[in-house]
Amino acid sequence: MTTTSAAGAARDRLDPHLLRMGIVLIAAPILATIDATAVGIAADAMAAHFRTSLTDVQWVAAGYLLAIAVVMPLSGWLSRRFGAKRTWMAAVAVFTAGSALCGLAWSLPALIAFRLVQAVGGGLMNPVGQTILAQAAGPSRIGRAMSVLTIPVMFAPVLGPIVGGLVVQQLDWRWIFYLNLPVCLLVLPAAARVLARDEVADEPGGAPRLDLLGLALLSPGLAAVVYGLTMVGGRDGAWTPAALVGAGLALIAGYLVHALRTRRQPLIDVRLFAKGRFTAACVALFLLGASLYSSMILLPLFFQHDRHADTLSTGLLLTPQALGAAVGSFAAGRLADRHGPRAVVTGGLVLSLAGLLAFTQAPARPDTWLLTLCLVLYGLGIGGVSAPTMAAAYASVDRQQTPGAAGALNVVNRLGGSLGTAVLTTVLDSGLRQGGGAAHAYGTAFWWAFGLCLVTLVPVTFFRSARRDGRRGG
């Protein structure tokens, strides 16, 4: 009995090889996320260099987000068709080439075009990397393994403004892209050695054919929804974003009908949502995307507009959140593997709610030390929910379904982030227009973030409560 328990514990450990895989797989996505946030800081410098308006320069960021929405659904098919390792390494290579081209851009149209190239790699790295790590870890270690890949989400939004501010002040905006090159060039040979060889596709007719009709419906639909939501609160009138979102939802609905009827392997298998625990995890990830992404945008704006901090100071003020998130992520992965994700995610959400509470009281002017303490709590909370929720989703599907699940999870999370950002940006903009003061407007917006976080507790009740409740399945 003791021997059996010891053998099981040994299998459940994160062995050095799996840790090396995790380190390799997070390096490039960290750069991609830092790059995405740092570009916003460099917008003024780009506009001055190309002698154009900030409205035109915004396409450098907007085009990147749209391209990611288009390519992300392809991650599952590419992993099955070419192998996850080859696909991930190709994504890093494309991201590296796009970064070099962005640094060399001679005009704004060229920069926007090269950002689209960069986004193809950036949009594939996370879902394909999650596929590789989830399959290598197995159900007993999935929580701790996923905690490794959540680090970019925690640290990069804080590091991005710091890196962007330093680069623009000390060097040139082009170095935001050049800094990616040495790290990516080191990651590629490391991945070749560390990542396991791709398995040969075992489908009867070879690898599945690309679902062209599904691609024609889903990718433009996602792009229209994401872009429409980013336009909410703009000056183009309410009908333009509403029309885009409506058209995008119609295309997505068409894809759902197609995916249920087709005899081929669909781009994203919607039948995965027949598994109750997978659906619960997807709903939770959607709501987490809505609350966490929007809060990550609100927090730096709050310090800049209400507390009048500059870009570098804002990044430093947000560092406690990133440190708390790192601690929470590592602890939550281990606890979820041992005790199941329900209690761990619930505890993380409670910490997140406690951390947000002080910011809802912005009109009362809370002291900076109190806000710092709440940022630590908020960081611990978001670190405690992201990895276990992702792990709960992967643990609910079979190993061969992991590539398709990765695409679905990342699409759902991305849509949640776009929706939450649109809602909170509209609430904030409305509050600022009413003239009640920045503190009151931010307090109201943080109450909305608080509500989104609170609602996330509902799908979490469907997570398994302990490891013995089941290994896989719906």
Residue pairs with C-beta under 8 A, 6 or more apart in sequence:
11 140
12 140
12 141
12 337
13 141
14 137
14 141
14 144
14 145
17 194
18 133
18 136
18 137
18 141
18 145
19 148
20 194
21 132
21 133
21 136
21 194
21 195
22 133
22 145
22 148
22 149
23 148
24 187
24 190
24 191
24 194
24 195
25 88
25 129
25 132
25 133
25 148
25 149
25 191
25 195
26 129
26 148
26 149
26 151
26 152
27 183
27 186
27 187
28 91
28 92
28 95
28 125
28 183
28 184
28 187
29 122
29 125
29 126
29 129
29 149
29 152
30 151
30 152
30 155
30 156
31 95
31 179
31 180
31 183
31 184
32 95
32 121
32 122
32 125
32 126
32 152
33 152
33 153
33 156
33 157
33 160
34 156
34 159
34 160
34 163
35 99
35 118
35 122
35 160
35 176
35 177
35 180
36 61
36 64
36 65
36 122
36 156
36 160
37 156
37 157
37 159
37 160
37 161
37 164
38 160
38 161
38 163
38 164
38 167
38 176
39 60
39 61
39 64
39 164
39 176
40 61
40 160
40 161
40 164
41 160
41 161
41 164
41 165
41 168
41 311
42 164
42 167
42 168
42 173
42 176
43 54
43 57
43 58
43 60
43 61
44 54
45 168
45 172
45 173
46 57
46 60
46 108
46 111
46 173
47 53
47 54
47 56
47 57
49 173
50 57
50 107
50 108
50 111
52 108
56 108
57 108
59 112
60 108
60 111
60 112
60 115
62 227
62 230
63 112
63 115
63 116
63 119
64 115
64 116
64 118
64 119
64 122
65 119
65 226
65 227
65 230
66 119
66 223
66 226
66 227
67 115
67 116
67 119
67 120
67 123
68 119
68 122
68 123
68 414
69 123
69 219
69 222
69 223
69 225
69 226
69 411
69 414
70 123
70 219
70 220
70 222
70 223
71 119
71 120
71 123
71 124
71 219
72 123
72 124
72 127
72 222
72 407
72 410
72 411
72 414
73 214
73 215
73 218
73 219
73 222
73 267
73 268
73 407
73 411
74 124
74 215
74 219
74 267
74 407
75 87
75 123
75 124
75 127
75 128
75 131
75 403
75 406
75 407
75 410
76 127
76 131
76 267
76 268
76 403
76 404
76 405
76 406
76 407
76 408
77 208
77 210
77 211
77 265
77 267
77 403
78 87
78 124
78 128
79 87
79 128
79 131
79 403
79 406
80 201
80 207
80 208
80 265
80 403
81 201
81 207
81 208
81 210
82 90
82 198
82 207
83 198
83 199
84 128
84 131
84 132
84 135
84 198
84 403
85 132
85 191
85 195
85 196
85 197
85 198
86 198
87 124
87 128
88 124
88 125
88 128
88 129
88 132
88 191
88 195
89 188
89 191
89 192
89 195
90 121
91 120
91 121
91 122
91 124
91 125
91 128
92 121
92 125
92 184
92 187
92 188
92 191
93 121
93 184
93 188
94 117
94 118
94 120
94 121
94 124
95 118
95 120
95 121
95 122
95 125
95 180
95 184
96 121
96 180
96 181
96 184
96 185
96 188
97 117
97 121
98 114
98 115
98 116
98 117
98 118
98 119
98 120
98 121
99 118
99 177
99 178
99 180
99 181
99 184
100 177
100 178
100 181
101 110
101 114
101 117
101 118
102 111
102 114
102 115
102 118
102 174
102 177
103 174
103 175
103 177
103 178
104 174
105 111
105 114
105 174
118 177
126 149
126 152
126 410
127 406
127 407
127 409
127 410
128 403
128 406
129 149
130 146
130 149
130 390
130 394
130 406
130 409
130 410
131 402
131 403
131 406
132 195
132 196
133 145
133 146
133 148
133 149
134 142
134 145
134 146
134 394
134 402
134 406
135 399
135 402
136 145
136 196
137 144
137 145
137 146
139 395
139 471
139 472
140 337
140 467
141 337
142 337
142 391
142 394
142 395
143 332
143 333
143 334
143 335
143 336
143 337
143 341
143 387
143 388
143 391
144 330
144 333
144 334
144 337
144 387
145 333
145 391
146 333
146 387
146 388
146 390
146 391
146 394
147 329
147 330
147 332
147 333
147 334
147 387
148 333
149 387
149 390
150 329
150 383
150 386
150 387
150 390
151 326
151 329
153 292
153 386
154 322
154 325
154 326
154 329
154 379
154 382
154 383
154 386
155 322
155 325
155 326
157 296
157 318
158 315
158 318
158 319
158 321
158 322
159 315
159 322
160 315
161 300
161 311
161 312
161 314
161 315
162 311
162 312
162 315
162 316
163 176
163 179
164 176
164 311
165 310
165 311
165 312
165 315
166 312
167 173
167 175
167 176
167 179
168 176
201 207
201 208
203 265
208 264
208 265
209 264
209 265
210 267
211 262
211 264
211 265
211 266
211 267
213 258
213 262
214 255
214 258
214 259
214 262
214 266
214 267
214 268
215 267
217 251
217 252
217 254
217 255
217 258
218 251
218 252
218 255
218 267
218 268
220 248
220 251
221 247
221 248
221 249
221 250
221 251
221 252
221 254
221 255
222 248
222 252
222 411
222 414
222 415
223 248
224 244
224 245
224 247
224 248
224 251
225 244
225 245
225 248
225 249
225 252
225 415
225 418
226 248
226 414
226 415
226 418
227 244
228 240
228 241
228 242
228 243
228 244
228 245
228 248
229 241
229 245
229 418
229 419
229 421
229 422
230 418
230 421
230 422
231 240
231 241
231 244
232 241
232 422
232 423
232 425
232 426
233 422
233 425
233 426
233 429
234 241
241 422
255 267
256 270
258 266
259 266
259 267
259 268
259 269
259 270
259 271
260 270
260 271
267 407
268 404
268 407
268 408
268 411
269 401
269 404
269 408
270 408
272 278
272 397
272 401
272 404
272 405
272 408
273 279
273 282
273 408
274 474
275 396
275 397
275 473
275 474
276 462
276 474
277 392
277 393
277 395
277 396
277 462
277 463
277 464
277 473
277 474
278 393
278 396
278 397
278 405
278 474
280 392
280 459
280 460
280 462
280 463
281 389
281 390
281 392
281 393
281 396
281 409
281 459
281 463
282 393
282 408
282 409
282 412
283 459
284 345
284 389
284 392
284 456
284 459
284 460
284 463
285 389
285 390
285 393
285 409
285 412
285 413
285 416
286 412
286 413
286 415
286 416
287 416
287 452
287 453
287 455
287 456
287 459
288 385
288 386
288 389
288 413
288 416
288 456
289 412
289 413
289 414
289 415
289 416
289 417
289 419
289 420
290 416
290 417
290 419
290 420
290 423
290 452
291 352
291 420
291 449
291 452
291 453
291 456
292 382
292 386
292 417
292 420
293 416
293 417
293 418
293 420
293 421
294 417
294 420
294 421
294 423
294 424
294 425
294 448
294 449
294 452
295 356
295 378
295 424
295 446
295 449
297 421
297 424
297 425
298 359
298 424
298 428
298 442
298 445
298 446
298 449
299 318
299 321
299 359
299 375
300 314
300 315
300 318
301 428
301 442
302 359
302 362
302 442
302 446
303 309
303 313
303 314
303 317
303 318
304 310
304 311
304 314
305 438
305 442
306 362
306 438
306 439
306 442
307 317
307 368
309 317
317 368
317 372
317 375
318 375
320 372
320 375
320 376
320 379
321 375
321 376
321 378
321 379
322 379
323 376
323 379
324 375
324 376
324 377
324 378
324 379
324 380
324 383
325 379
325 380
325 382
325 383
326 379
326 383
327 379
327 380
327 383
328 348
328 351
328 379
328 380
328 381
328 382
328 383
328 384
329 383
329 384
329 386
329 387
330 383
331 383
331 384
332 344
332 345
332 348
332 383
332 384
332 385
332 387
332 388
333 387
333 388
333 391
335 344
335 388
336 344
336 345
336 387
336 388
336 391
336 392
337 391
337 467
338 467
339 466
339 467
340 463
340 464
340 465
340 466
340 467
340 469
341 388
341 389
341 391
341 392
341 460
341 463
341 464
342 460
342 461
342 463
342 464
342 465
343 465
344 384
344 385
344 388
345 384
345 385
345 388
345 389
345 392
345 460
345 463
346 457
346 460
347 384
348 380
348 381
348 382
348 383
348 384
348 385
348 388
349 381
349 385
349 453
349 454
349 456
349 457
349 460
350 381
351 377
351 378
351 380
351 381
351 384
352 377
352 378
352 381
352 382
352 385
352 453
353 381
353 450
353 453
353 454
354 374
354 377
354 378
354 381
355 374
355 375
355 376
355 377
355 378
355 379
355 380
355 381
356 374
356 378
356 446
356 449
356 450
356 453
357 374
357 450
358 366
358 370
358 371
358 374
359 366
359 371
359 374
359 442
359 443
359 446
360 443
360 446
360 447
360 450
361 443
362 439
362 440
362 442
362 443
362 446
363 437
363 439
363 440
363 443
365 439
385 456
389 460
389 463
390 409
392 463
392 464
393 405
393 409
394 402
394 405
394 406
394 409
395 471
395 472
396 472
396 473
396 474
397 405
397 472
398 472
420 449
420 452
423 448
423 452
424 445
424 448
424 449
427 444
427 445
427 448
428 441
428 442
428 444
428 445
430 441
431 440
431 441
431 442
431 444
431 445
432 438
432 441
434 441
464 470
